[in-house]
């Protein structure tokens, strides 16, 4: 079984885990009601997509 010869330093571990942070989710405002919504998703508040009513709310 392989065993590391030296201890991995805190800096080296941090460099390896550097990309594990959560990314900020993109968001915009609904053009119909002004609520925050994700791009290319139906608005949860009014049910509109691309200024057209697609869901009854």
Backbone atoms as SQL, in Angstrom:
CREATE TABLE atoms (id INTEGER PRIMARY KEY, chain TEXT, resi INTEGER, resn TEXT, atom TEXT, x REAL, y REAL, z REAL);
INSERT INTO atoms VALUES
  (1, 'A', 1, 'UNK', 'N', 0.839, -1.187, 0.000),
  (2, 'A', 1, 'UNK', 'CA', 0.000, 0.000, 0.000),
  (3, 'A', 1, 'UNK', 'C', 0.883, 1.249, 0.000),
  (4, 'A', 2, 'UNK', 'N', 0.545, 2.228, -0.826),
  (5, 'A', 2, 'UNK', 'CA', 1.349, 3.438, -0.932),
  (6, 'A', 2, 'UNK', 'C', 1.103, 4.346, 0.264),
  (7, 'A', 3, 'UNK', 'N', 2.182, 4.856, 0.808),
  (8, 'A', 3, 'UNK', 'CA', 2.114, 5.762, 1.959),
  (9, 'A', 3, 'UNK', 'C', 2.899, 7.013, 1.607),
  (10, 'A', 4, 'UNK', 'N', 2.362, 8.225, 1.877),
  (11, 'A', 4, 'UNK', 'CA', 3.108, 9.445, 1.576),
  (12, 'A', 4, 'UNK', 'C', 4.391, 9.535, 2.406),
  (13, 'A', 5, 'UNK', 'N', 5.454, 10.011, 1.774),
  (14, 'A', 5, 'UNK', 'CA', 6.737, 10.120, 2.451),
  (15, 'A', 5, 'UNK', 'C', 6.783, 11.326, 3.372),
  (16, 'A', 6, 'UNK', 'N', 6.123, 12.410, 2.978),
  (17, 'A', 6, 'UNK', 'CA', 6.129, 13.652, 3.767),
  (18, 'A', 6, 'UNK', 'C', 4.696, 14.127, 3.991),
  (19, 'A', 7, 'UNK', 'N', 4.520, 14.917, 5.047),
  (20, 'A', 7, 'UNK', 'CA', 3.204, 15.496, 5.340),
  (21, 'A', 7, 'UNK', 'C', 2.888, 16.567, 4.303),
  (22, 'A', 8, 'UNK', 'N', 1.637, 16.609, 3.826),
  (23, 'A', 8, 'UNK', 'CA', 1.207, 17.651, 2.898),
  (24, 'A', 8, 'UNK', 'C', 0.970, 18.929, 3.690),
  (25, 'A', 9, 'UNK', 'N', 1.614, 19.999, 3.274),
  (26, 'A', 9, 'UNK', 'CA', 1.511, 21.262, 4.008),
  (27, 'A', 9, 'UNK', 'C', 0.113, 21.869, 3.868),
  (28, 'A', 10, 'UNK', 'N', -0.214, 22.784, 4.759),
  (29, 'A', 10, 'UNK', 'CA', -1.518, 23.471, 4.720),
  (30, 'A', 10, 'UNK', 'C', -1.660, 24.263, 3.427),
  (31, 'A', 11, 'UNK', 'N', -0.571, 24.862, 2.965),
  (32, 'A', 11, 'UNK', 'CA', -0.612, 25.658, 1.736),
  (33, 'A', 11, 'UNK', 'C', -0.908, 24.764, 0.522),
  (34, 'A', 12, 'UNK', 'N', -0.281, 23.598, 0.490),
  (35, 'A', 12, 'UNK', 'CA', -0.484, 22.685, -0.637),
  (36, 'A', 12, 'UNK', 'C', -1.920, 22.150, -0.647),
  (37, 'A', 13, 'UNK', 'N', -2.452, 21.832, 0.530),
  (38, 'A', 13, 'UNK', 'CA', -3.841, 21.369, 0.627),
  (39, 'A', 13, 'UNK', 'C', -4.803, 22.465, 0.199),
  (40, 'A', 14, 'UNK', 'N', -4.531, 23.694, 0.615),
  (41, 'A', 14, 'UNK', 'CA', -5.388, 24.829, 0.272),
  (42, 'A', 14, 'UNK', 'C', -5.371, 25.076, -1.232),
  (43, 'A', 15, 'UNK', 'N', -4.198, 24.925, -1.866),
  (44, 'A', 15, 'UNK', 'CA', -4.102, 25.108, -3.316),
  (45, 'A', 15, 'UNK', 'C', -4.942, 24.058, -4.054),
  (46, 'A', 16, 'UNK', 'N', -4.919, 22.843, -3.555),
  (47, 'A', 16, 'UNK', 'CA', -5.666, 21.765, -4.184),
  (48, 'A', 16, 'UNK', 'C', -7.173, 21.988, -4.043),
  (49, 'A', 17, 'UNK', 'N', -7.594, 22.539, -2.900),
  (50, 'A', 17, 'UNK', 'CA', -9.016, 22.754, -2.629),
  (51, 'A', 17, 'UNK', 'C', -9.502, 24.133, -3.066),
  (52, 'A', 18, 'UNK', 'N', -8.677, 24.877, -3.737),
  (53, 'A', 18, 'UNK', 'CA', -8.981, 26.254, -4.110),
  (54, 'A', 18, 'UNK', 'C', -10.226, 26.366, -4.987),
  (55, 'A', 19, 'UNK', 'N', -10.494, 25.376, -5.814),
  (56, 'A', 19, 'UNK', 'CA', -11.637, 25.433, -6.742),
  (57, 'A', 19, 'UNK', 'C', -12.923, 24.887, -6.128),
  (58, 'A', 20, 'UNK', 'N', -12.908, 24.455, -4.873),
  (59, 'A', 20, 'UNK', 'CA', -14.081, 23.842, -4.249),
  (60, 'A', 20, 'UNK', 'C', -15.098, 24.850, -3.715),
  (61, 'A', 21, 'UNK', 'N', -14.783, 26.138, -3.752),
  (62, 'A', 21, 'UNK', 'CA', -15.697, 27.155, -3.222),
  (63, 'A', 21, 'UNK', 'C', -16.965, 27.227, -4.077),
  (64, 'A', 22, 'UNK', 'N', -18.079, 27.589, -3.463),
  (65, 'A', 22, 'UNK', 'CA', -19.338, 27.714, -4.183),
  (66, 'A', 22, 'UNK', 'C', -19.326, 28.958, -5.064),
  (67, 'A', 23, 'UNK', 'N', -19.800, 28.810, -6.274),
  (68, 'A', 23, 'UNK', 'CA', -19.863, 29.939, -7.204),
  (69, 'A', 23, 'UNK', 'C', -21.134, 30.747, -6.941),
  (70, 'A', 24, 'UNK', 'N', -21.087, 32.026, -7.224),
  (71, 'A', 24, 'UNK', 'CA', -22.251, 32.894, -7.067),
  (72, 'A', 24, 'UNK', 'C', -23.223, 32.604, -8.209),
  (73, 'A', 25, 'UNK', 'N', -24.477, 32.339, -7.850),
  (74, 'A', 25, 'UNK', 'CA', -25.483, 32.040, -8.869),
  (75, 'A', 25, 'UNK', 'C', -25.894, 33.316, -9.601),
  (76, 'A', 26, 'UNK', 'N', -26.024, 33.198, -10.899),
  (77, 'A', 26, 'UNK', 'CA', -26.463, 34.334, -11.706),
  (78, 'A', 26, 'UNK', 'C', -27.946, 34.588, -11.469),
  (79, 'A', 27, 'UNK', 'N', -28.331, 35.845, -11.480),
  (80, 'A', 27, 'UNK', 'CA', -29.752, 36.177, -11.335),
  (81, 'A', 27, 'UNK', 'C', -30.020, 37.499, -12.034),
  (82, 'A', 28, 'UNK', 'N', -31.292, 37.700, -12.333),
  (83, 'A', 28, 'UNK', 'CA', -31.726, 38.939, -12.963),
  (84, 'A', 28, 'UNK', 'C', -33.106, 39.278, -12.452),
  (85, 'A', 29, 'UNK', 'N', -33.701, 40.278, -13.013),
  (86, 'A', 29, 'UNK', 'CA', -35.050, 40.668, -12.612),
  (87, 'A', 29, 'UNK', 'C', -36.043, 40.288, -13.694),
  (88, 'A', 30, 'UNK', 'N', -37.219, 39.878, -13.266),
  (89, 'A', 30, 'UNK', 'CA', -38.308, 39.557, -14.191),
  (90, 'A', 30, 'UNK', 'C', -38.759, 40.854, -14.853),
  (91, 'A', 31, 'UNK', 'N', -38.924, 40.823, -16.154),
  (92, 'A', 31, 'UNK', 'CA', -39.331, 42.028, -16.884),
  (93, 'A', 31, 'UNK', 'C', -40.797, 42.362, -16.659),
  (94, 'A', 32, 'UNK', 'N', -41.572, 41.357, -16.243),
  (95, 'A', 32, 'UNK', 'CA', -43.005, 41.565, -16.054),
  (96, 'A', 32, 'UNK', 'C', -43.335, 42.091, -14.651),
  (97, 'A', 33, 'UNK', 'N', -42.764, 41.430, -13.612),
  (98, 'A', 33, 'UNK', 'CA', -43.143, 41.819, -12.241),
  (99, 'A', 33, 'UNK', 'C', -41.988, 42.420, -11.445),
  (100, 'A', 34, 'UNK', 'N', -40.745, 42.282, -11.910),
  (101, 'A', 34, 'UNK', 'CA', -39.612, 42.893, -11.232),
  (102, 'A', 34, 'UNK', 'C', -38.973, 42.029, -10.147),
  (103, 'A', 35, 'UNK', 'N', -39.485, 40.827, -9.908),
  (104, 'A', 35, 'UNK', 'CA', -38.913, 39.933, -8.891),
  (105, 'A', 35, 'UNK', 'C', -37.597, 39.348, -9.398),
  (106, 'A', 36, 'UNK', 'N', -36.733, 38.909, -8.466),
  (107, 'A', 36, 'UNK', 'CA', -35.487, 38.254, -8.847),
  (108, 'A', 36, 'UNK', 'C', -35.793, 36.861, -9.379),
  (109, 'A', 37, 'UNK', 'N', -35.091, 36.489, -10.471),
  (110, 'A', 37, 'UNK', 'CA', -35.247, 35.157, -11.038),
  (111, 'A', 37, 'UNK', 'C', -33.953, 34.743, -11.712),
  (112, 'A', 38, 'UNK', 'N', -33.786, 33.434, -11.929),
  (113, 'A', 38, 'UNK', 'CA', -32.609, 32.932, -12.611),
  (114, 'A', 38, 'UNK', 'C', -32.775, 33.114, -14.114),
  (115, 'A', 39, 'UNK', 'N', -31.696, 33.366, -14.845),
  (116, 'A', 39, 'UNK', 'CA', -31.796, 33.523, -16.292),
  (117, 'A', 39, 'UNK', 'C', -32.269, 32.221, -16.958),
  (118, 'A', 40, 'UNK', 'N', -33.096, 32.335, -17.969),
  (119, 'A', 40, 'UNK', 'CA', -33.630, 31.222, -18.750),
  (120, 'A', 40, 'UNK', 'C', -34.515, 30.294, -17.911),
  (121, 'A', 41, 'UNK', 'N', -35.150, 30.831, -16.868),
  (122, 'A', 41, 'UNK', 'CA', -36.090, 30.083, -16.033),
  (123, 'A', 41, 'UNK', 'C', -37.399, 30.856, -15.946),
  (124, 'A', 42, 'UNK', 'N', -38.469, 30.147, -15.656),
  (125, 'A', 42, 'UNK', 'CA', -39.772, 30.777, -15.465),
  (126, 'A', 42, 'UNK', 'C', -39.752, 31.516, -14.126),
  (127, 'A', 43, 'UNK', 'N', -40.336, 32.688, -14.090),
  (128, 'A', 43, 'UNK', 'CA', -40.422, 33.475, -12.859),
  (129, 'A', 43, 'UNK', 'C', -41.338, 32.750, -11.873),
  (130, 'A', 44, 'UNK', 'N', -40.866, 32.561, -10.641),
  (131, 'A', 44, 'UNK', 'CA', -41.652, 31.862, -9.623),
  (132, 'A', 44, 'UNK', 'C', -42.791, 32.735, -9.105),
  (133, 'A', 45, 'UNK', 'N', -42.643, 34.048, -9.174),
  (134, 'A', 45, 'UNK', 'CA', -43.655, 34.949, -8.634),
  (135, 'A', 45, 'UNK', 'C', -44.859, 35.101, -9.556),
  (136, 'A', 46, 'UNK', 'N', -44.609, 35.314, -10.865),
  (137, 'A', 46, 'UNK', 'CA', -45.730, 35.589, -11.766),
  (138, 'A', 46, 'UNK', 'C', -45.935, 34.519, -12.840),
  (139, 'A', 47, 'UNK', 'N', -44.978, 33.594, -13.008),
  (140, 'A', 47, 'UNK', 'CA', -45.139, 32.523, -13.986),
  (141, 'A', 47, 'UNK', 'C', -44.876, 32.950, -15.414),
  (142, 'A', 48, 'UNK', 'N', -44.106, 34.007, -15.622),
  (143, 'A', 48, 'UNK', 'CA', -43.824, 34.503, -16.972),
  (144, 'A', 48, 'UNK', 'C', -42.438, 34.046, -17.425),
  (145, 'A', 49, 'UNK', 'N', -42.309, 33.839, -18.731),
  (146, 'A', 49, 'UNK', 'CA', -41.024, 33.547, -19.345),
  (147, 'A', 49, 'UNK', 'C', -40.924, 34.381, -20.618),
  (148, 'A', 50, 'UNK', 'N', -39.873, 35.154, -20.746),
  (149, 'A', 50, 'UNK', 'CA', -39.667, 36.016, -21.909),
  (150, 'A', 50, 'UNK', 'C', -40.889, 36.937, -22.138),
  (151, 'A', 51, 'UNK', 'N', -41.381, 37.493, -21.042),
  (152, 'A', 51, 'UNK', 'CA', -42.521, 38.421, -21.019),
  (153, 'A', 51, 'UNK', 'C', -43.833, 37.787, -21.468),
  (154, 'A', 52, 'UNK', 'N', -43.888, 36.448, -21.576),
  (155, 'A', 52, 'UNK', 'CA', -45.131, 35.763, -21.933),
  (156, 'A', 52, 'UNK', 'C', -45.582, 34.928, -20.748),
  (157, 'A', 53, 'UNK', 'N', -46.884, 34.881, -20.508),
  (158, 'A', 53, 'UNK', 'CA', -47.444, 34.091, -19.405),
  (159, 'A', 53, 'UNK', 'C', -47.440, 32.623, -19.805),
  (160, 'A', 54, 'UNK', 'N', -46.679, 31.794, -19.095),
  (161, 'A', 54, 'UNK', 'CA', -46.603, 30.371, -19.424),
  (162, 'A', 54, 'UNK', 'C', -47.178, 29.491, -18.319),
  (163, 'A', 55, 'UNK', 'N', -47.290, 30.020, -17.115),
  (164, 'A', 55, 'UNK', 'CA', -47.863, 29.265, -16.005),
  (165, 'A', 55, 'UNK', 'C', -48.927, 30.099, -15.321),
  (166, 'A', 56, 'UNK', 'N', -50.003, 29.452, -14.926),
  (167, 'A', 56, 'UNK', 'CA', -51.043, 30.165, -14.172),
  (168, 'A', 56, 'UNK', 'C', -50.581, 30.294, -12.736),
  (169, 'A', 57, 'UNK', 'N', -50.558, 31.482, -12.224),
  (170, 'A', 57, 'UNK', 'CA', -50.085, 31.712, -10.855),
  (171, 'A', 57, 'UNK', 'C', -51.135, 32.441, -10.071);
